[in-house]
Amino acid sequence: MNKLGLKYELDEAPPLPELLLFGLQWLALTIPTIIIIGQVVAVLHFDNPGQQVIYVQKLFFITGLVMLAQVLWGHRLPLISGPAAVLLIGILAGQASGITTIYTSIFIGGLVLTFLSITGLFAQLKKFFTSRVVATILLLIAFTLTPTIMNMILPSSGSQVSALFNIIFAISLVFLMFVSNKFLTGIWKSTLIIWAMLIGSLAYSVMTPASVAVDAGNYKVLASFFTDMTFELSLEFGVLISFLICFLALSINDLGSIQSVGELLKLEDMPKRITRGVSFTGLANVLSGFLGVIGPVNFSLSPGIIVSTSCASRLTLIPTALCLLLLSFLPVAIAFMDSIPPVIIGATLVYVMCSQVSAGLLMAFSNKFNFDGGLVIGLPVMLGIIIAFIPAEVLNTMPVSLRPIIGNGFVVGVVAVMFLEHIVYRGK
């Protein structure tokens, strides 16, 4: 064993039984994020359950493909990928402009990220993302998603389930997740979200039998999503600017995730791995825009899993990626996973976003923190929350071209923190 006590190092292949077991563990960590983000976006775009399932199929395909490419040719690290929550904010802000405009912006955003990474310009942008800016971005992602989470927890109009019941159920589930996180260890703690979704869905279906139903007969066992696929370009300046700012945050998230594993494993060739990793993330977002789904990013939870399992082998993610690709052509399996009640998705999002808030606060207090630092973070967060809760009828009075910018709490918050950090309080 090395100094970290790792049983399997980066390029070592465990025996086949252990390889598959580790792969299943990574799979259990990846699937919940795909289902959570995928279901939120699919419901925003489509009323038809069949179209929602096809959307999640594409998301499984993109995630499996980018994970396989990253492990073999990109950063070549044990890092899982999944849909980027920060792009969900851009999608929410651009809903009025239509699906074509949204995914054209993701397509272009992926191209820009790839270009910045390959040319080395991305390294020049990193200096603008100080600890206070990154902390604010992490907090904004969580807080500006609050209205969406609230809408998922509250029952839809005409539902036989009361709002009070859903609120109590969601709060109870969140608290149970926190209690479980405190006392569970190992694989049980790592897969807490998937167990919460399974047990929560079962409990909710027992208490409200009419709320959960899947007609498997509507779906083929094996089906492709490539049929009748078209891509159209539709560019709107406001939506594009909104997404480009979201991609700045995505790139910092991607960079931090790759660096965290590199620092843990004490790798010496990290600049090359970062360039390849961020470039592949950019290309994956180009493909996502072409397929019409939310783009992926590398997740930062891998270091904890590596330490807890004593396995840093990147090869263990190959079975994970192959399983995701297989699932993308199994609409029946996707339909069952996608039938998780919205209140369960909302509750798990609360838990996930609390982790985001924790990471933001940790970043904010990692260096010397003073009153000015509190102002630099506090004002953008307050602006982001206020704008996130502006009623739709008020947003509709604004110019259509500016709505995705001034009506997007995340974008306004990022612009505000950049202004405060680099102009008002520059050099302090």
C-alpha positions as CSV (number, residue, x, y, z in Angstrom):
1,M,0.0,0.0,0.0
2,N,1.0,3.6,-0.6
3,K,1.0,6.5,1.9
4,L,-2.7,6.9,1.5
5,G,-3.3,3.3,2.3
6,L,-4.8,2.7,-1.1
7,K,-5.4,-0.9,-2.0
8,Y,-5.6,-0.1,-5.7
9,E,-3.8,2.9,-7.3
10,L,-4.9,5.0,-10.2
11,D,-4.0,2.7,-13.1
12,E,-4.3,-0.6,-11.3
13,A,-7.2,-3.0,-12.3
14,P,-8.8,-4.8,-9.3
15,P,-9.9,-8.5,-9.8
16,L,-13.1,-8.7,-11.9
17,P,-15.5,-9.3,-8.9
18,E,-14.1,-6.3,-7.0
19,L,-14.0,-4.2,-10.3
20,L,-17.7,-4.9,-10.8
21,L,-18.5,-4.2,-7.1
22,F,-16.7,-0.8,-7.1
23,G,-18.4,0.0,-10.5
24,L,-21.9,-0.7,-8.9
25,Q,-21.0,1.6,-6.0
26,W,-20.1,4.5,-8.4
27,L,-23.3,3.7,-10.4
28,A,-25.4,4.0,-7.2
29,L,-23.8,7.4,-6.6
30,T,-24.4,8.6,-10.2
31,I,-28.0,7.5,-10.9
32,P,-29.7,9.7,-8.2
33,T,-28.3,13.0,-9.7
34,I,-29.3,12.0,-13.2
35,I,-32.9,11.2,-12.0
36,I,-33.2,14.3,-9.8
37,I,-32.0,16.9,-12.4
38,G,-33.4,14.9,-15.3
39,Q,-36.9,14.8,-13.9
40,V,-36.9,18.5,-13.0
41,V,-35.9,19.5,-16.5
42,A,-38.0,16.9,-18.3
43,V,-41.2,18.1,-16.5
44,L,-40.3,21.7,-17.4
45,H,-40.1,20.9,-21.1
46,F,-42.7,18.2,-21.6
47,D,-46.2,17.3,-20.4
48,N,-46.1,13.8,-22.1
49,P,-44.5,11.1,-19.8
50,G,-43.1,9.4,-22.9
51,Q,-41.2,12.5,-23.9
52,Q,-39.9,12.9,-20.4
53,V,-38.6,9.3,-20.4
54,I,-36.8,9.9,-23.7
55,Y,-35.2,13.1,-22.2
56,V,-33.8,11.1,-19.3
57,Q,-32.7,8.3,-21.7
58,K,-30.5,10.9,-23.5
59,L,-29.2,12.1,-20.1
60,F,-28.1,8.6,-19.2
61,F,-26.4,8.3,-22.6
62,I,-24.5,11.6,-22.3
63,T,-23.4,10.8,-18.7
64,G,-22.2,7.3,-19.6
65,L,-20.4,8.5,-22.7
66,V,-18.6,11.4,-21.1
67,M,-17.6,9.3,-18.1
68,L,-16.1,6.6,-20.3
69,A,-14.3,9.3,-22.4
70,Q,-12.9,11.1,-19.4
71,V,-11.6,7.9,-17.7
72,L,-9.9,6.6,-20.8
73,W,-8.7,9.8,-22.6
74,G,-9.7,12.9,-20.6
75,H,-8.5,13.6,-17.1
76,R,-8.0,9.8,-16.6
77,L,-9.1,10.1,-12.9
78,P,-11.7,8.2,-10.8
79,L,-14.3,11.0,-11.1
80,I,-18.0,10.6,-11.8
81,S,-19.9,13.0,-14.0
82,G,-23.5,14.1,-14.0
83,P,-25.9,16.8,-15.1
84,A,-24.8,20.3,-13.9
85,A,-27.2,21.9,-11.5
86,V,-25.9,25.3,-12.5
87,L,-27.2,24.8,-16.0
88,L,-30.6,24.1,-14.6
89,I,-30.7,27.7,-13.4
90,G,-30.1,28.8,-17.0
91,I,-32.8,26.5,-18.3
92,L,-35.3,27.9,-15.8
93,A,-34.4,31.5,-16.8
94,G,-34.7,30.7,-20.5
95,Q,-38.0,28.7,-20.5
96,A,-39.9,31.5,-22.1
97,S,-37.5,31.5,-25.1
98,G,-38.1,27.9,-26.0
99,I,-36.2,24.6,-26.0
100,T,-34.4,25.3,-29.2
101,T,-32.9,28.6,-27.9
102,I,-31.9,26.9,-24.6
103,Y,-30.0,24.1,-26.2
104,T,-28.4,26.3,-28.8
105,S,-26.9,28.3,-25.9
106,I,-25.7,25.1,-24.2
107,F,-24.1,24.0,-27.6
108,I,-22.3,27.4,-27.9
109,G,-21.3,27.4,-24.2
110,G,-19.7,24.0,-24.7
111,L,-17.8,25.3,-27.7
112,V,-16.6,28.3,-25.8
113,L,-15.5,26.2,-22.8
114,T,-13.6,23.8,-25.1
115,F,-11.9,26.7,-26.9
116,L,-10.8,28.4,-23.6
117,S,-9.4,25.2,-22.2
118,I,-7.5,24.1,-25.4
119,T,-6.0,27.5,-26.0
120,G,-5.0,28.0,-22.3
121,L,-7.1,31.1,-21.9
122,F,-9.1,29.4,-19.1
123,A,-6.0,29.6,-16.9
124,Q,-6.1,33.4,-17.3
125,L,-9.7,33.5,-16.2
126,K,-9.1,31.5,-13.0
127,K,-7.5,34.5,-11.2
128,F,-10.9,36.3,-11.2
129,F,-12.5,33.4,-9.2
130,T,-11.2,34.2,-5.7
131,S,-12.4,32.3,-2.7
132,R,-15.2,34.9,-2.0
133,V,-16.4,34.7,-5.6
134,V,-16.4,30.9,-5.6
135,A,-18.2,30.8,-2.2
136,T,-20.9,33.2,-3.5
137,I,-21.4,31.1,-6.6
138,L,-21.8,27.9,-4.5
139,L,-24.4,29.7,-2.3
140,L,-26.2,31.2,-5.3
141,I,-26.7,27.8,-7.0
142,A,-28.4,26.6,-3.8
143,F,-30.5,29.6,-3.0
144,T,-31.7,30.5,-6.6
145,L,-33.0,26.9,-7.0
146,T,-35.3,27.4,-3.9
147,P,-38.4,28.3,-5.9
148,T,-38.1,25.2,-8.1
149,I,-37.6,23.0,-5.0
150,M,-40.7,24.6,-3.4
151,N,-42.8,23.9,-6.5
152,M,-41.8,20.3,-6.4
153,I,-42.7,19.8,-2.8
154,L,-46.1,21.5,-3.1
155,P,-48.7,19.3,-4.8
156,S,-50.0,20.3,-8.2
157,S,-53.5,21.9,-8.6
158,G,-56.2,19.3,-8.5
159,S,-54.1,16.8,-6.5
160,Q,-55.9,14.9,-3.7
161,V,-52.8,15.3,-1.5
162,S,-52.8,18.3,0.8
163,A,-50.0,20.8,0.8
164,L,-49.5,20.4,4.5
165,F,-49.0,16.7,4.1
166,N,-46.4,17.1,1.4
167,I,-44.5,19.8,3.5
168,I,-44.5,17.6,6.6
169,F,-43.4,14.6,4.6
170,A,-40.6,16.5,2.9
171,I,-39.3,18.0,6.1
172,S,-39.4,14.6,7.8
173,L,-37.5,12.9,5.0
174,V,-34.8,15.7,5.0
175,F,-34.3,15.3,8.7
176,L,-34.1,11.5,8.5
177,M,-31.4,11.9,5.8
178,F,-29.4,14.2,8.0
179,V,-29.7,11.8,11.0
180,S,-28.7,8.9,8.7
181,N,-25.8,10.9,7.4
182,K,-24.6,11.3,11.0
183,F,-24.6,7.7,12.0
184,L,-24.1,5.7,8.7
185,T,-20.6,4.8,7.5
186,G,-19.0,3.3,4.4
187,I,-21.1,2.3,1.4
188,W,-24.4,3.0,3.3
189,K,-23.4,6.6,3.8
190,S,-22.1,7.0,0.2
191,T,-25.4,5.7,-1.2
192,L,-27.7,7.5,1.2
193,I,-29.5,9.6,-1.5
194,I,-30.5,6.5,-3.5
195,W,-31.8,4.8,-0.3
196,A,-33.7,7.9,0.7
197,M,-35.3,8.0,-2.8
198,L,-36.3,4.4,-2.7
199,I,-37.6,4.3,0.9
200,G,-39.2,7.7,0.6
201,S,-41.0,6.7,-2.6
202,L,-42.3,3.5,-1.0
203,A,-43.5,5.3,2.1
204,Y,-45.2,8.0,0.0
205,S,-46.9,5.5,-2.3
206,V,-48.3,3.7,0.8
207,M,-49.6,6.9,2.3
208,T,-51.0,8.2,-1.0
209,P,-51.6,5.2,-3.2
210,A,-53.0,7.2,-6.2
211,S,-49.9,9.4,-6.5
212,V,-47.5,6.8,-7.8
213,A,-48.2,4.7,-10.9
214,V,-46.2,3.5,-13.9
215,D,-47.8,1.8,-16.9
216,A,-44.8,-0.3,-18.2
217,G,-46.9,-1.4,-21.1
218,N,-46.5,2.0,-22.7
219,Y,-42.7,1.5,-23.1
220,K,-40.6,-1.0,-25.1
221,V,-38.1,-3.0,-23.2
222,L,-35.3,-1.9,-25.6
223,A,-35.7,1.4,-27.6
224,S,-33.4,4.0,-29.1
225,F,-33.8,7.8,-28.7
226,F,-32.0,8.6,-31.9
227,T,-35.1,8.3,-34.1
228,D,-36.7,11.6,-35.3
229,M,-33.9,13.6,-33.7
230,T,-33.4,17.1,-35.1
231,F,-31.2,20.1,-34.2
232,E,-32.1,23.7,-34.9
233,L,-30.1,26.8,-34.1
234,S,-32.0,29.6,-32.4
235,L,-29.9,32.3,-30.9
236,E,-31.1,35.0,-28.4
237,F,-28.5,37.3,-26.9
238,G,-30.0,37.4,-23.4
239,V,-30.3,33.6,-23.1
240,L,-26.8,33.1,-24.4
241,I,-25.2,35.6,-22.0
242,S,-27.1,33.9,-19.1
243,F,-25.7,30.5,-20.1
244,L,-22.2,31.8,-20.6
245,I,-22.2,33.1,-17.0
246,C,-23.5,29.7,-15.9
247,F,-20.7,28.0,-17.9
248,L,-18.2,30.1,-16.0
249,A,-19.5,28.6,-12.7
250,L,-19.6,25.1,-14.3
251,S,-15.9,25.4,-15.4
252,I,-14.9,26.4,-11.8
253,N,-16.8,23.4,-10.5
254,D,-15.2,21.1,-13.1
255,L,-11.7,22.5,-12.3
256,G,-12.2,22.1,-8.5
257,S,-13.4,18.5,-8.9
258,I,-10.4,17.5,-11.0
259,Q,-7.9,19.3,-8.7
260,S,-9.3,17.7,-5.6
261,V,-8.6,14.2,-6.8
262,G,-5.2,15.3,-8.2
263,E,-4.2,16.8,-4.8
264,L,-5.4,13.7,-3.0
265,L,-3.4,11.3,-5.2
266,K,-0.4,13.7,-5.4
267,L,-0.2,13.6,-9.2
268,E,2.5,15.6,-10.9
269,D,0.9,16.0,-14.4
270,M,-2.2,17.8,-13.3
271,P,-2.0,20.7,-15.7
272,K,-2.4,18.3,-18.7
273,R,-5.1,16.4,-16.9
274,I,-7.0,19.6,-16.2
275,T,-6.8,20.8,-19.8
276,R,-8.0,17.4,-21.2
277,G,-10.7,17.1,-18.5
278,V,-12.2,20.6,-19.0
279,S,-11.9,20.2,-22.8
280,F,-13.9,16.9,-22.7
281,T,-16.5,18.5,-20.4
282,G,-16.8,21.3,-23.0
283,L,-17.2,18.8,-25.8
284,A,-19.8,16.8,-23.8
285,N,-21.8,20.0,-23.4
286,V,-21.6,20.5,-27.2
287,L,-23.1,17.1,-27.7
288,S,-25.7,17.7,-25.0
289,G,-26.8,20.9,-26.8
290,F,-27.0,18.9,-30.0
291,L,-29.1,16.1,-28.3
292,G,-31.2,18.7,-26.5
293,V,-30.4,17.8,-22.9
294,I,-28.7,19.5,-19.9
295,G,-24.9,19.3,-20.0
296,P,-22.6,17.4,-17.6
297,V,-19.9,18.3,-15.2
298,N,-17.4,16.4,-13.0
299,F,-18.6,15.9,-9.5
300,S,-16.5,16.7,-6.4
301,L,-17.6,13.9,-4.1
302,S,-14.9,11.4,-5.4
303,P,-12.1,12.1,-2.9
304,G,-14.3,10.9,0.0
305,I,-15.3,7.8,-1.8
306,I,-11.6,7.0,-2.7
307,V,-10.6,7.3,0.9
308,S,-13.5,5.3,2.3
309,T,-13.0,2.4,-0.2
310,S,-9.2,2.6,-0.4
311,C,-9.5,2.3,-4.2
312,A,-8.3,5.0,-6.6
313,S,-8.5,2.9,-9.7
314,R,-10.0,4.8,-12.6
315,L,-10.8,1.5,-14.3
316,T,-13.6,0.9,-11.8
317,L,-15.7,3.6,-13.5
318,I,-15.7,1.7,-16.8
319,P,-18.4,-0.7,-15.7
320,T,-20.3,2.3,-14.3
321,A,-20.2,4.1,-17.7
322,L,-21.2,0.9,-19.6
323,C,-24.2,0.4,-17.3
324,L,-25.3,4.0,-17.9
325,L,-25.0,3.5,-21.6
326,L,-27.1,0.3,-21.4
327,L,-29.7,1.9,-19.2
328,S,-30.1,4.7,-21.8
329,F,-31.6,2.2,-24.2
330,L,-34.0,0.7,-21.6
331,P,-37.0,3.0,-21.4
332,V,-38.9,0.7,-19.1
333,A,-36.2,0.9,-16.5
334,I,-36.0,4.7,-16.9
335,A,-39.7,5.0,-16.6
336,F,-39.7,3.2,-13.2
337,M,-36.8,5.4,-11.9
338,D,-38.5,8.5,-13.3
339,S,-41.7,7.7,-11.5
340,I,-40.3,9.0,-8.2
341,P,-42.8,11.5,-6.8
342,P,-41.8,15.2,-7.2
343,V,-42.0,15.7,-3.4
344,I,-39.2,13.1,-3.0
345,I,-37.1,14.8,-5.6
346,G,-37.7,18.1,-3.9
347,A,-36.7,16.8,-0.5
348,T,-33.5,15.2,-1.8
349,L,-32.7,18.4,-3.6
350,V,-32.9,20.2,-0.2
351,Y,-30.4,17.8,1.2
352,V,-28.1,18.1,-1.8
353,M,-28.3,21.9,-1.8
354,C,-27.5,22.0,1.9
355,S,-24.2,20.3,1.0
356,Q,-23.7,23.1,-1.5
357,V,-24.3,25.7,1.1
358,S,-21.9,24.0,3.4
359,A,-19.2,23.9,0.7
360,G,-19.9,27.7,0.1
361,L,-19.5,28.6,3.7
362,L,-16.4,26.4,4.0
363,M,-14.9,28.3,1.1
364,A,-15.9,31.7,2.5
365,F,-14.2,31.0,5.9
366,S,-11.2,29.2,4.5
367,N,-9.3,32.5,4.4
368,K,-9.3,35.5,6.7
369,F,-13.0,36.7,6.8
370,N,-14.0,40.2,7.8
371,F,-16.9,42.6,7.5
372,D,-16.1,43.6,3.9
373,G,-15.9,40.0,2.9
374,G,-19.4,39.5,4.4
375,L,-20.7,42.4,2.3
376,V,-19.1,41.0,-0.9
377,I,-20.9,37.7,-0.4
378,G,-24.0,38.9,1.3
379,L,-25.3,41.5,-1.2
380,P,-25.1,39.2,-4.3
381,V,-26.8,36.3,-2.4
382,M,-29.6,38.6,-1.3
383,L,-30.0,40.0,-4.8
384,G,-30.1,36.4,-6.2
385,I,-32.8,35.3,-3.7
386,I,-35.0,38.4,-4.3
387,I,-34.9,38.0,-8.1
388,A,-35.4,34.2,-7.8
389,F,-38.8,34.9,-6.2
390,I,-40.0,37.7,-8.5
391,P,-43.5,36.7,-9.7
392,A,-43.8,35.6,-13.3
393,E,-46.3,38.4,-14.1
394,V,-43.6,40.9,-13.1
395,L,-40.9,39.3,-15.2
396,N,-43.3,39.3,-18.2
397,T,-43.3,43.1,-18.1
398,M,-39.6,43.2,-18.8
399,P,-38.0,43.2,-22.3
400,V,-37.9,39.7,-23.6
401,S,-34.2,40.0,-24.6
402,L,-33.2,41.0,-21.1
403,R,-35.5,38.7,-19.2
404,P,-33.0,35.8,-19.0
405,I,-30.3,38.1,-17.6
406,I,-32.1,40.5,-15.2
407,G,-34.7,37.9,-14.3
408,N,-32.0,35.3,-13.5
409,G,-31.0,35.5,-9.8
410,F,-27.8,33.5,-10.4
411,V,-26.6,35.7,-13.2
412,V,-27.3,38.9,-11.3
413,G,-25.6,37.5,-8.2
414,V,-22.5,36.5,-10.1
415,V,-22.3,39.9,-11.8
416,A,-22.7,41.6,-8.4
417,V,-20.0,39.6,-6.7
418,M,-17.6,40.2,-9.6
419,F,-18.3,44.0,-9.4
420,L,-17.8,44.1,-5.6
421,E,-14.8,41.8,-5.5
422,H,-12.8,43.2,-8.4
423,I,-13.9,46.9,-8.5
424,V,-15.4,48.2,-5.2
425,Y,-13.3,46.2,-2.8
426,R,-10.3,45.5,-5.1
427,G,-7.0,45.2,-3.3
428,K,-8.5,44.9,0.2
